[in-house]
Amino acid sequence: TNIGSILASVNPYKPIPGLYSVDAIDLYRQHRLGELPPHIFATANECYCCLWKRHDSQCVLISGESGAGKTESTKLLLKFLSAMSQTSLGAPVSETSTRVEEAILES
């Protein structure tokens, strides 16, 4: 759920098909925060928009207990931001994987 720009999420401890797909990235990049159901991509999109359109510095705090999914959430946020930075260069969302993105996500 969202509380303003704060996203409270729960680790489902199982894969949910399509939840973090390229289609989901494309969907959430086209909408503002609150227009679609709460999602980490909505939060990432808000950060991206504030960073580039308003030139505001951004910080994302991801917290939780051990096993809550902090590392996976960070990877998903970086995946979205990487895809957005590639689409801003004119590449389609489906072709946004770069060596830089892969290196960041693997770290």
Buried (B, 14 or more C-beta within 10 A) or exposed (E): EBEEEEBEBEEEEEEEEEEBEBEBBBBBBEEEBEEBEBBBBBBBBBBBBBBEEEEEEBEBEBEEEEEBBBEEBBBBBBBBBBBBBBBEEEBEBEEBBBEEBEEBBEE
